[in-house]
Amino acid sequence: MGNLLRRGSGLRVATLLALIITNPVLGQPTEPMAEPEAATDAVEETVMLPYEKEIHGLHDFFQQWFRGELPNTDESFARFTGVMSDSMVHINPGGTASEHDALVEAIHQGYGGWVGRSKKWEIQIENIQLRQDRGDVLVVTYEEWQFLGQQTRARLSTVVFGKKEGTPNGLEWLHVHEVWMPQE
């Protein structure tokens, strides 16, 4: 496991999982997000570049995984593990860095974490921008808006992608750094 797990225990994984799923709310309630079917239809009608498809596809996986809508199988989870570089590092908005193995374990343990909750949880991706294209490496930024009932929180994410054949969109996630979006 990554350094985070070697140094610690399940407590660090639980803390990481809590940061991923239950970060403090930013800002005030905003207008409700479109129903999932409508949002999905809008995404499918738009012609997207591979990095846009990958960002949307992975966040769709997160929603389905944490809601327990996918089977809890290695095959379903491969949508996540199959696109994460073995040297992947994720830095959350609180500044905690997680290496590949700790991140994989935390996401895996989060399966169904939103089942039975009274509030509906949605993710919406906006403003995807290609910042650098260096052939085999892309740097992309995007906004991740999370809606939990009437609460809204948002992150600005920077991702470094490497090109990799055999993945759904020809890309693997090398590095992600997230920061909180300013409150309005």
Secondary structure as GFF3:
##gff-version 3
##sequence-region A 1 184
A	DSSP	alpha_helix	3	7	.	.	.	ID=ss1
A	DSSP	alpha_helix	10	21	.	.	.	ID=ss2
A	DSSP	alpha_helix	36	45	.	.	.	ID=ss3
A	DSSP	alpha_helix	50	67	.	.	.	ID=ss4
A	DSSP	alpha_helix	74	81	.	.	.	ID=ss5
A	DSSP	beta_strand	84	91	.	.	.	ID=ss6
A	DSSP	beta_strand	97	99	.	.	.	ID=ss7
A	DSSP	alpha_helix	100	109	.	.	.	ID=ss8
A	DSSP	beta_strand	121	133	.	.	.	ID=ss9
A	DSSP	beta_strand	137	148	.	.	.	ID=ss10
A	DSSP	beta_strand	151	163	.	.	.	ID=ss11
A	DSSP	beta_strand	171	180	.	.	.	ID=ss12
###
